Amino acid sequence: MSEMRVVGVRVELPANQPILLLREAEGDRYLPIWIGSVEATAIALEQQGVKPARPLTHDLLKDVLGALDRRLEQVRIIDLQEGTFYAELVFDGDVRVSARPSDSVALALRVGVPIHAEEGVLSEAGLVIPDEQEDEVEKFREFLDSVSPEDFRGADT
């Protein structure tokens, strides 16, 4: 299982649909996941350190976990079936809850826990982009030029 880091969330035309881009912490693979605009906003706000006037759903869940004295230990991207990614939240006591990757990542960023992806998911959907090549933004744009939302039919949204 590989630890992943959030590279960012981008909205690209013509699809005008956000893509969550995760990068392997100790490697060259990237994992692109098409996500919904609400989740993209929640991830982007947390990455930018913006605190909304009222808590978002992911902030609320973080507060509920604290109030119940439970700890989220990690997020795992565990499967990819027919273009849909599956994730799980792993809590203390090895309690696991199925969740969408976008919600899982939004919560992981708020709580500060690692995000992992199963090797099978990375083998199937990961893209190898060596660091020596052009900067990440250009690499990501090239990737976006070669795919469409239909390539990830039914993904996380």
Residue pairs with C-beta under 8 A, 6 or more apart in sequence:
1 76
1 116
1 117
1 118
1 119
2 24
2 25
2 26
2 27
2 29
2 116
2 117
2 119
2 122
3 24
3 25
3 26
3 114
3 115
3 116
4 22
4 23
4 24
4 25
4 31
4 77
4 115
4 116
4 117
5 22
5 23
5 24
5 25
5 115
6 20
6 21
6 22
6 23
6 43
6 47
6 105
6 109
6 115
7 21
7 22
7 23
7 30
7 136
7 140
8 21
8 44
8 47
9 18
9 19
9 20
9 21
9 35
9 40
9 43
9 44
9 47
10 18
10 19
10 21
10 140
10 144
11 17
11 18
11 19
11 37
11 40
12 19
12 141
12 144
15 148
15 149
17 34
17 35
17 37
17 149
18 34
18 35
18 36
18 37
18 39
18 40
19 32
19 33
19 34
19 35
19 144
20 32
20 33
20 34
20 35
20 39
20 40
20 43
20 101
20 102
20 105
20 156
21 30
21 31
21 32
21 33
21 140
22 30
22 31
22 32
22 33
22 77
22 105
22 115
22 117
23 29
23 30
23 31
24 30
24 31
24 117
24 122
24 126
28 128
28 129
28 130
28 131
29 122
29 126
29 127
29 128
29 129
30 126
30 127
30 129
30 140
30 143
31 77
31 117
31 121
31 122
31 125
31 126
31 127
32 125
32 127
32 143
32 147
32 152
33 77
33 85
33 101
33 102
33 152
33 155
33 156
34 149
34 152
34 155
34 156
34 157
35 43
35 100
35 101
35 102
35 155
35 156
35 157
36 102
36 156
36 157
39 100
39 102
39 103
39 106
39 156
40 102
42 56
42 57
42 58
42 106
43 102
43 105
43 106
43 109
45 51
45 52
45 56
46 58
46 106
46 109
46 110
47 109
52 59
55 63
58 103
58 106
58 107
58 110
59 110
61 107
62 107
62 110
62 111
65 71
65 72
65 91
65 111
70 91
70 92
70 95
71 91
71 92
72 89
72 90
72 91
72 107
72 108
72 111
72 113
73 90
73 91
73 92
73 113
74 90
74 108
74 113
74 114
74 115
74 116
75 87
75 88
75 89
75 90
75 99
75 104
75 105
75 107
75 108
75 113
75 114
75 115
75 116
76 87
76 88
76 90
76 115
76 116
76 117
76 118
77 85
77 86
77 87
77 101
77 104
77 115
77 116
77 117
77 118
77 121
78 86
78 87
78 88
78 118
78 121
79 85
79 86
79 118
79 120
79 121
80 86
80 120
80 121
80 124
80 125
82 153
82 154
83 151
83 152
83 153
83 154
83 155
84 153
84 154
84 155
84 156
85 100
85 101
85 121
85 125
85 155
85 156
86 98
86 101
87 98
87 99
87 100
87 101
87 103
87 104
87 105
88 96
88 97
88 98
88 99
88 104
89 96
89 97
89 99
89 104
89 107
90 96
91 97
99 107
100 156
100 157
101 156
102 156
102 157
104 115
105 115
108 114
108 115
117 126
127 143
129 136
129 139
129 143
133 139
149 155
